[in-house]
Amino acid sequence: MSEIEKMKRYIERTNMNPEKASLYQMSMLEAFELVKQPNGSFNLSIEMISLAFNYGKAKGYRAAKAEVRK
């Protein structure tokens, strides 16, 4: 099993409420901004991948905090 397959399986096995999960997903605009380079070309760099994961971690952290406050 490749690392990509493991990641997809991990996501699939995470029991998330689809209605609430969509509040914490990256939007298409955010995704395109990550891959759009200053010169107008589209290329995904390690720095942007790292930013995307850190952004997702921050969104997940805030989601967890919001659940605790309820």
Secondary structure, 3 states (H helix, E strand, C coil): CCHHHHHHHHHHHCCCCHHHHHHHCCCHHHHHHHHECCCCCECCCHHHHHHHHHHHHHHHHHHHHHHHHC
